[in-house]
């Protein structure tokens, strides 16, 4: 089962880009953890404050190890250094995954393989 983390963090406009630059190495290091397929913070091009958070973990146990480990502690310290104004981040348990495009190349909102 896949665990996705998705949400937003807001920072003052003068701090957002510095925080993202400081987080780049941390993001790369976090991806080396067991079960981490994706870990990224990215700037919203329509907002000078918003950062999008996206993580993809193979198992709950992998995510638990991350949350108990040094990379998560470093992330919290980084957010504290730059003073996150607001954060809304959720986790999602995924039990079915399939492509957006069907075999004929048509984008589909429904689930068509399962």
C-alpha positions, 0 to 999 in steps of 0.5 A, spaced: 500 500 500 502 506 498 502 512 503 502 519 500 503 526 504 500 532 500 499 539 503 501 546 503 506 550 507 506 558 507 512 562 509 513 570 508 515 572 501 522 574 503 523 567 506 520 562 502 525 561 496 531 561 501 527 556 505 526 552 499 534 553 497 536 550 504 531 544 503 534 542 497 539 537 500 535 535 505 530 533 500 535 529 496 537 525 502 530 524 505 529 520 498 535 515 500 530 513 506 527 506 505 521 506 502 521 513 499 519 514 492 518 521 492 519 527 497 519 534 494 517 541 496 516 546 491 514 553 490 507 555 487 508 559 481 501 563 483 503 565 490 509 568 493 508 565 500 506 557 498 510 551 498 507 545 496 509 538 499 509 531 496 511 525 499 510 518 496 512 512 501 511 505 500 509 503 507 506 505 513 512 503 517 517 506 512 513 513 513 514 511 521 521 510 520 522 517 517 517 521 522 522 518 528 528 519 524 533 525 523 531 527 516 524 529 519 527 533 525 531 537 520 525 539 516 522 541 523 528 545 524 528 548 517 521 550 518 522 553 525 528 557 522 524 560 517 517 561 521 512 557 517 506 561 517 501 556 516 501 548 514 496 544 512 499 537 510 495 530 510 496 523 509 493 518 504 492 511 504 492 509 497 489 502 495 488 503 488 493 506 483 492 506 475 494 511 469 490 517 468 490 515 460 487 509 458 490 504 453 487 509 447 490 515 450 484 518 453 484 521 460 479 518 464 476 520 471 473 513 473 478 507 475 477 503 469 482 497 470 480 494 477 
